[in-house]
Amino acid sequence: MITAVRHLGPNWYASVMGTAVLATAGAALPLPGPPPGLRTVCAAVWALSLLMLVTLLAARALHWRHHRDQARAHLLDPATAPFYGCLAMALLAVGGGAVAVGRDLIGTPAAVALDAVLFTAGTAVGVAAAVAVPYLMAVHHRVRSDQASPVWLLPLVAPMVSAALGPLLVPHLPPGQPRGTLLLGCVALFGLSLLATLLMLPLVFARLLTGGPLPLALTPTLFLVLGPLGQSTTAAGNFADVARGTVPGAGSAAFSAFAVLYGVPVMGFALLWLCLAGAHVLRARRLGMRFTLTWWAFTFPVGTCVTGAESLALHTGLAVLDALAIVLYGVLLAAWGAAALGTARGLLSGALPAAPPPAPAAPRPVRVRTTSGAAR
């Protein structure tokens, strides 16, 4: 077991995120007649994400305890270090799911308590990653602009997940200062993540246009750009949901207006990027792209677009946004199925987790014998 976790990287937390958002997005679908048992199924999926989180936390603890050299190598690897943002987002996604749907299984008091713990831990880890990973990239990683990757967004998106899920706890706090403090704290996290993302996105887009398509195995990471777009739309809607009764005066109306004025254009850009990323994935698939753990990039980012569309549908009352949320959830469901099936096969076959392939050995020197018998 100890040897098996040596190559268990932080990217595995993406599977927890994708499973948790499948539950929370499904429970809020704007269906005219929700199928019987939908919430029960979503609660079961959330319970699976909780089990996955606990298992991965234990396995990663073993990794840090017995393979500290490998753990430090992950931090100093510019391709792996950004995935530490996934730890924060996994904690937050499971915590938010506890209040959204997990309460059906464990009760509201236990769900709120669990979310409070996971939200606090996830926010602390997320803010730390948002500072530490860019610092390591600047000081130790020595990356170039032509190496820009959507993976760089991961630590910057984590505070946005806190901003989107923190409002779920606001109604469970005492009225007055506690509620207002948490709400405006989430707004601050919203700004932190949004401005950092706006700095990073041009690098990613420029790399895509000037450097050509990403390597086949990394092509699914293009979907990571959807994360800050969908999650910020969700956050703006959640602010408006809890602002009434929390923010005095015209503040609550301003939050409601912001949810629509911000969310609609951002969702439009998200749909544009979804089409662009989808075209790249279809091209990569034709060229022989095989399953890797990067396929989990199809899940959580699309899930945030589902919750963003659900929020916009609630605040605008437009049926077209209801339909958009349902269609996007179908995409999410298909993506989760493909990623989960590929992961299960890899685990059963022993291919996951696996060490990276060894570098090819240097060719042996060729010895040539001349007519005089001397070797060269």
C-alpha positions as CSV (number, residue, x, y, z in Angstrom):
1,M,0.0,0.0,0.0
2,I,2.8,2.4,0.9
3,T,4.6,1.8,-2.4
4,A,1.3,2.1,-4.3
5,V,0.8,5.7,-3.2
6,R,4.3,6.9,-4.2
7,H,3.0,8.4,-7.5
8,L,-0.4,9.5,-6.2
9,G,-0.4,13.2,-7.1
10,P,-2.8,16.0,-6.1
11,N,-4.5,15.7,-9.5
12,W,-6.5,12.8,-8.2
13,Y,-8.6,15.3,-6.2
14,A,-10.2,16.3,-9.5
15,S,-12.2,13.1,-9.4
16,V,-13.7,14.2,-6.1
17,M,-14.6,17.6,-7.5
18,G,-16.3,16.1,-10.6
19,T,-18.3,13.7,-8.5
20,A,-19.5,16.3,-6.0
21,V,-20.6,18.7,-8.6
22,L,-22.6,16.0,-10.4
23,A,-24.6,15.7,-7.2
24,T,-25.2,19.4,-6.4
25,A,-25.9,20.4,-10.0
26,G,-28.3,17.5,-10.5
27,A,-30.3,18.3,-7.3
28,A,-30.9,21.9,-8.6
29,L,-31.9,21.1,-12.2
30,P,-34.9,23.3,-13.2
31,L,-37.0,20.3,-14.4
32,P,-40.8,20.8,-14.9
33,G,-41.5,17.5,-13.2
34,P,-38.4,16.1,-11.4
35,P,-38.2,12.4,-11.7
36,P,-39.0,10.5,-8.5
37,G,-35.9,9.6,-6.6
38,L,-33.7,12.3,-8.3
39,R,-32.6,13.8,-5.0
40,T,-32.0,10.4,-3.5
41,V,-29.7,9.5,-6.4
42,C,-27.9,12.9,-6.1
43,A,-27.5,12.3,-2.3
44,A,-25.9,8.9,-3.0
45,V,-23.5,10.5,-5.5
46,W,-22.6,13.1,-2.9
47,A,-22.0,10.3,-0.4
48,L,-19.6,8.7,-2.9
49,S,-17.7,12.0,-3.3
50,L,-17.4,12.1,0.5
51,L,-16.0,8.6,0.6
52,M,-13.6,9.4,-2.2
53,L,-12.4,12.5,-0.4
54,V,-11.8,10.6,2.8
55,T,-9.9,7.9,1.0
56,L,-7.7,10.3,-1.0
57,L,-6.9,12.4,2.1
58,A,-5.7,9.2,3.9
59,A,-3.7,8.1,0.8
60,R,-2.1,11.5,0.4
61,A,-1.2,11.6,4.1
62,L,0.6,8.3,3.5
63,H,2.3,9.8,0.5
64,W,3.6,12.8,2.4
65,R,4.7,10.6,5.3
66,H,6.5,7.9,3.4
67,H,7.4,9.6,0.1
68,R,8.3,13.1,1.1
69,D,10.9,13.3,-1.6
70,Q,8.3,12.7,-4.2
71,A,5.8,15.1,-2.6
72,R,8.5,17.9,-2.7
73,A,9.2,17.0,-6.3
74,H,5.6,17.6,-7.1
75,L,5.7,21.1,-5.5
76,L,8.8,22.0,-7.6
77,D,7.3,20.6,-10.8
78,P,5.5,23.3,-12.8
79,A,3.2,20.7,-14.3
80,T,2.1,19.3,-11.0
81,A,2.2,22.1,-8.4
82,P,-0.9,23.9,-9.7
83,F,-3.0,20.8,-8.9
84,Y,-2.7,21.6,-5.2
85,G,-5.6,23.9,-6.0
86,C,-7.7,20.7,-6.5
87,L,-7.3,19.8,-2.9
88,A,-9.0,23.0,-1.8
89,M,-11.7,22.7,-4.4
90,A,-12.4,19.1,-3.4
91,L,-12.9,20.1,0.2
92,L,-15.2,22.9,-0.8
93,A,-17.2,20.9,-3.3
94,V,-17.9,18.1,-0.9
95,G,-18.7,20.7,1.9
96,G,-21.1,22.6,-0.3
97,G,-22.7,19.4,-1.4
98,A,-23.4,18.5,2.2
99,V,-25.7,21.5,2.6
100,A,-27.2,21.3,-0.9
101,V,-28.1,17.6,-1.0
102,G,-26.2,15.7,1.7
103,R,-28.5,16.9,4.4
104,D,-31.1,14.4,3.1
105,L,-28.8,11.7,4.4
106,I,-27.2,13.1,7.5
107,G,-29.6,15.8,8.6
108,T,-29.2,19.6,8.4
109,P,-27.3,20.2,11.6
110,A,-24.6,17.6,10.7
111,A,-24.5,18.9,7.1
112,V,-23.9,22.5,8.2
113,A,-21.3,21.4,10.7
114,L,-19.5,19.3,8.0
115,D,-19.7,22.2,5.5
116,A,-18.3,24.7,8.1
117,V,-15.3,22.5,8.7
118,L,-14.6,21.8,5.0
119,F,-15.3,25.3,3.9
120,T,-12.9,26.7,6.5
121,A,-10.2,24.2,5.5
122,G,-10.8,24.5,1.8
123,T,-10.7,28.3,1.9
124,A,-7.4,28.3,3.9
125,V,-5.8,25.8,1.5
126,G,-7.2,27.7,-1.6
127,V,-5.9,31.1,-0.6
128,A,-2.5,29.5,0.4
129,A,-2.3,27.8,-3.0
130,A,-3.3,31.0,-4.8
131,V,-0.3,32.7,-3.3
132,A,2.3,29.8,-3.0
133,V,1.9,28.3,-6.5
134,P,2.5,31.6,-8.4
135,Y,5.4,32.3,-6.1
136,L,7.0,28.9,-6.8
137,M,6.4,29.5,-10.5
138,A,8.2,32.8,-10.4
139,V,11.0,31.8,-8.1
140,H,11.7,28.1,-8.6
141,H,9.9,26.8,-11.7
142,R,11.4,29.1,-14.3
143,V,8.5,28.7,-16.7
144,R,8.2,30.5,-20.1
145,S,5.2,32.2,-21.6
146,D,5.1,29.6,-24.4
147,Q,4.6,26.9,-21.7
148,A,1.4,28.5,-20.5
149,S,-1.3,25.9,-19.7
150,P,-4.9,26.0,-18.5
151,V,-3.6,24.0,-15.5
152,W,-2.1,27.3,-14.3
153,L,-5.7,28.4,-13.5
154,L,-6.3,25.8,-10.9
155,P,-4.9,27.5,-7.8
156,L,-6.5,30.8,-8.8
157,V,-10.0,29.3,-9.2
158,A,-10.0,27.8,-5.7
159,P,-11.0,31.1,-4.0
160,M,-13.8,31.5,-6.5
161,V,-15.2,28.1,-5.4
162,S,-15.1,29.4,-1.8
163,A,-16.9,32.6,-3.0
164,A,-19.6,30.5,-4.7
165,L,-20.2,28.0,-1.8
166,G,-19.7,30.3,1.2
167,P,-23.2,31.9,0.8
168,L,-24.8,28.5,1.6
169,L,-23.6,28.9,5.2
170,V,-24.9,32.5,5.5
171,P,-28.5,31.6,6.5
172,H,-27.2,29.4,9.2
173,L,-25.3,32.2,11.0
174,P,-26.8,34.6,13.5
175,P,-28.3,37.7,11.8
176,G,-26.3,40.9,11.6
177,Q,-22.5,41.1,11.7
178,P,-21.8,37.3,11.2
179,R,-23.9,37.0,8.1
180,G,-22.7,40.3,6.6
181,T,-19.0,39.4,7.3
182,L,-19.2,36.0,5.6
183,L,-21.1,37.4,2.6
184,L,-18.7,40.3,2.0
185,G,-15.7,38.0,2.7
186,C,-17.0,35.8,-0.1
187,V,-17.3,38.9,-2.4
188,A,-13.6,39.6,-1.6
189,L,-12.7,36.1,-2.5
190,F,-14.7,36.6,-5.7
191,G,-12.6,39.6,-6.6
192,L,-9.3,38.0,-5.7
193,S,-9.9,35.0,-8.0
194,L,-11.5,37.0,-10.8
195,L,-8.7,39.5,-11.2
196,A,-6.0,36.9,-10.9
197,T,-7.9,34.8,-13.6
198,L,-8.1,37.9,-15.9
199,L,-4.3,38.2,-15.7
200,M,-3.8,34.5,-16.5
201,L,-6.3,33.9,-19.3
202,P,-4.6,36.1,-21.9
203,L,-1.4,34.0,-21.4
204,V,-3.4,30.8,-22.0
205,F,-5.2,32.1,-25.0
206,A,-2.0,33.5,-26.6
207,R,-0.2,30.2,-26.1
208,L,-3.0,28.4,-27.8
209,L,-3.0,30.8,-30.8
210,T,0.7,31.2,-31.3
211,G,2.0,27.9,-30.0
212,G,-0.4,25.5,-31.7
213,P,-2.6,22.9,-30.2
214,L,-1.8,21.4,-26.8
215,P,-0.3,17.9,-26.7
216,L,-3.0,15.2,-27.0
217,A,-2.9,14.2,-23.4
218,L,-3.3,17.8,-22.2
219,T,-6.1,18.8,-24.6
220,P,-8.9,18.1,-22.1
221,T,-7.3,20.7,-19.8
222,L,-8.8,23.4,-22.1
223,F,-12.1,22.8,-20.3
224,L,-10.5,24.1,-17.1
225,V,-11.1,27.7,-18.5
226,L,-14.8,27.1,-18.0
227,G,-14.2,26.7,-14.2
228,P,-13.7,30.4,-13.3
229,L,-16.4,31.4,-15.8
230,G,-19.2,29.1,-14.6
231,Q,-18.2,29.4,-10.9
232,S,-18.1,33.2,-10.9
233,T,-21.6,33.2,-12.5
234,T,-22.8,30.8,-9.8
235,A,-21.2,33.0,-7.1
236,A,-22.9,36.2,-8.3
237,G,-26.2,34.4,-8.2
238,N,-25.6,33.0,-4.7
239,F,-24.7,36.4,-3.5
240,A,-28.1,37.7,-4.7
241,D,-29.9,34.8,-3.1
242,V,-28.6,35.6,0.4
243,A,-28.3,39.4,0.2
244,R,-31.9,39.9,1.0
245,G,-32.1,40.2,4.7
246,T,-28.3,40.4,5.0
247,V,-27.4,43.6,3.2
248,P,-29.4,46.7,4.3
249,G,-31.1,49.2,1.9
250,A,-30.7,48.9,-1.8
251,G,-27.7,46.6,-1.5
252,S,-29.7,43.4,-2.0
253,A,-31.3,44.8,-5.2
254,A,-27.8,45.7,-6.5
255,F,-26.6,42.1,-5.9
256,S,-29.6,40.9,-7.9
257,A,-28.9,43.2,-10.8
258,F,-25.2,42.2,-10.7
259,A,-26.1,38.5,-10.9
260,V,-27.8,39.1,-14.2
261,L,-25.6,41.8,-15.7
262,Y,-22.4,39.9,-14.9
263,G,-23.7,36.3,-15.4
264,V,-25.2,36.6,-18.9
265,P,-22.2,37.9,-20.8
266,V,-19.8,35.6,-18.9
267,M,-22.0,32.6,-19.7
268,G,-22.0,33.7,-23.3
269,F,-18.2,33.6,-23.3
270,A,-18.3,30.2,-21.5
271,L,-20.4,28.7,-24.3
272,L,-18.0,30.1,-26.9
273,W,-15.0,28.5,-25.1
274,L,-17.0,25.2,-24.6
275,C,-17.3,25.0,-28.4
276,L,-13.7,25.9,-29.0
277,A,-12.4,23.4,-26.4
278,G,-14.8,20.8,-27.7
279,A,-13.4,21.2,-31.3
280,H,-9.9,20.7,-30.0
281,V,-10.9,17.6,-28.1
282,L,-12.6,16.1,-31.2
283,R,-9.4,16.8,-33.2
284,A,-7.3,15.2,-30.5
285,R,-9.6,12.2,-30.3
286,R,-9.2,11.6,-34.1
287,L,-5.5,11.8,-33.7
288,G,-5.5,9.0,-31.1
289,M,-6.0,10.7,-27.7
290,R,-6.3,8.0,-25.1
291,F,-7.7,8.1,-21.5
292,T,-5.6,9.9,-18.9
293,L,-6.6,11.5,-15.6
294,T,-6.9,14.8,-17.5
295,W,-10.3,13.6,-18.6
296,W,-11.6,14.7,-15.2
297,A,-11.1,18.2,-16.5
298,F,-14.3,17.6,-18.5
299,T,-16.4,17.3,-15.3
300,F,-16.1,20.1,-12.6
301,P,-15.7,23.0,-15.1
302,V,-18.8,21.9,-17.0
303,G,-20.6,21.4,-13.7
304,T,-19.9,25.0,-12.7
305,C,-21.5,26.1,-16.0
306,V,-24.6,24.0,-15.1
307,T,-24.9,25.7,-11.7
308,G,-24.3,29.1,-13.3
309,A,-27.1,28.5,-15.9
310,E,-29.4,27.2,-13.1
311,S,-28.7,30.5,-11.1
312,L,-29.4,32.7,-14.2
313,A,-32.6,30.8,-14.9
314,L,-33.7,31.4,-11.3
315,H,-33.0,35.2,-11.5
316,T,-34.3,35.8,-15.0
317,G,-37.1,33.4,-15.3
318,L,-36.1,32.6,-18.8
319,A,-37.0,29.1,-20.1
320,V,-34.1,29.1,-22.5
321,L,-31.7,29.1,-19.5
322,D,-33.6,26.2,-18.0
323,A,-33.0,24.3,-21.2
324,L,-29.4,25.3,-21.2
325,A,-28.8,24.0,-17.7
326,I,-30.5,20.7,-18.6
327,V,-28.4,20.3,-21.8
328,L,-25.2,21.1,-20.0
329,Y,-26.0,18.6,-17.3
330,G,-26.4,16.0,-20.0
331,V,-22.8,16.9,-21.1
332,L,-21.6,16.7,-17.5
333,L,-23.2,13.3,-17.0
334,A,-21.6,11.9,-20.2
335,A,-18.2,13.3,-19.2
336,W,-18.4,12.0,-15.7
337,G,-19.3,8.5,-17.0
338,A,-16.3,8.5,-19.4
339,A,-13.9,9.7,-16.8
340,A,-15.1,7.4,-14.1
341,L,-15.1,4.4,-16.4
342,G,-11.5,5.1,-17.6
343,T,-10.4,5.6,-14.0
344,A,-12.0,2.4,-12.8
345,R,-10.3,0.4,-15.7
346,G,-7.0,2.0,-14.9
347,L,-7.2,1.1,-11.2
348,L,-8.3,-2.5,-11.9
349,S,-5.6,-3.0,-14.4
350,G,-2.9,-1.5,-12.2
351,A,-2.1,1.3,-14.7
352,L,-3.2,3.9,-12.2
353,P,-1.5,5.4,-10.3
354,A,1.7,4.8,-12.2
355,A,5.1,6.3,-12.5
356,P,5.8,8.4,-15.5
357,P,7.6,6.4,-18.3
358,P,11.3,6.3,-17.9
359,A,13.4,8.5,-20.2
360,P,14.8,6.6,-23.1
361,A,18.3,5.3,-22.6
362,A,21.1,7.0,-24.5
363,P,22.3,5.1,-27.5
364,R,25.4,3.0,-27.0
365,P,28.4,4.2,-29.0
366,V,29.0,2.3,-32.2
367,R,32.4,0.6,-32.5
368,V,33.7,0.4,-36.1
369,R,36.5,-2.0,-37.0
370,T,38.8,-0.8,-39.7
371,T,40.8,-3.0,-42.1
372,S,43.9,-2.6,-39.9
373,G,41.9,-4.2,-37.1
374,A,41.8,-1.1,-34.9
375,A,38.5,-0.2,-33.3
376,R,37.1,3.3,-33.6
